[in-house]
């Protein structure tokens, strides 16, 4: 039966929003809750984020997905950044 088109079974998306979560986008300003450092998300592999900040040692580090949250507007202001836009 090679060469036959076999219909693929479509998987329904999860109904729980937490199961649909794909992570913060690259460029998001986030806080690593394990150490309190603020960084910019540069990558997410589904399990951990790669974060980067020009000040600090080391300038790049990883954080588990459950240990990252968006920076608050107060944290952004402390860095001289404007409030977060909601698009």
Secondary structure as UniProt FT lines:
FT   TURN            2..3
FT   HELIX           17..20
FT   TURN            26..27
FT   STRAND          29..32
FT   TURN            33..36
FT   STRAND          37..44
FT   STRAND          48..52
FT   STRAND          60..64
FT   HELIX           65..67
FT   STRAND          68..70
FT   HELIX           73..78
FT   TURN            79..80
//
